[in-house]
Every structure is written in structure tokens, then in C-alpha cells.
């Protein structure tokens, strides 16, 4: 990694990453690429937020319900077709550029912030 790609600790502290539990997942038929619309419970303070996620290769709607995910919660809202995406669900690309979700390895309270 070149020095041009480095960020400061203060830059990193600006990103708010929180854990939430997926409470609803439905196909996003209007999306350009196969996607789901997720409802994610981010705890008492943030409530339930929507997100569009291109994660259809590795997941079904049914298996996403109850799964905890790590979300960026302080991006501006983004209009994606007919929905307003309120958080960014994080993940990693596999060898075929399909997303595998970033998840905590133990259950934790919704809204917990990345330390």
C-alpha cells in the first residue's frame, strides 16, 4: 500500500460501524443488478434502517433473517430506485466478485459500535 492510501486515526474515527440484525429481506426486483432490500435493526438509538444489498449469490432472503451484520451508519442516505438506502452493509468480495457479508463471530447487542 502506498503512503497515498494511508488515512489518519482521526479519519478512521469518522466512520461509524455498528452491528444490526436483519429483520426483513425481500428481493429488489427493480434493481439493475440482483439485490435484496434489507431492514436492519440497529438498536434503540438508531432503530430499523433499510439497505439495498447485492448479496444474492451467497444468500437467500430466508437465511438472512436474524443474521447480524456490520453496517456503516453515517453515510448520507442514497436513493436506489424506489428505495432510500440508509446504511451500507459491509462485506468482502470472493474470487468471483460476489459479496460475503462481514459479520460478528458472536451475537452482540444491536447498535454496538466497532471498537
Number of C-alpha atoms within 10 A of each C-alpha: 5 5 6 6 6 9 9 7 8 8 9 9 10 9 13 14 22 23 26 30 24 22 16 17 22 15 16 19 12 12 17 9 12 14 19 22 21 26 23 29 22 26 16 9 8 14 13 17 19 21 22 26 23 19 19 16 12 10 14 14 16 10 10 17 16 14 15 25 23 25 26 17 21 14 13 10 14 14 11 13 13 9 15 15 21 22 25 21 25 16 17 11 10 9 7 6 9 15 19 17 19 14 17 13 7 6 11 12 13 21 21 14 16 12 7
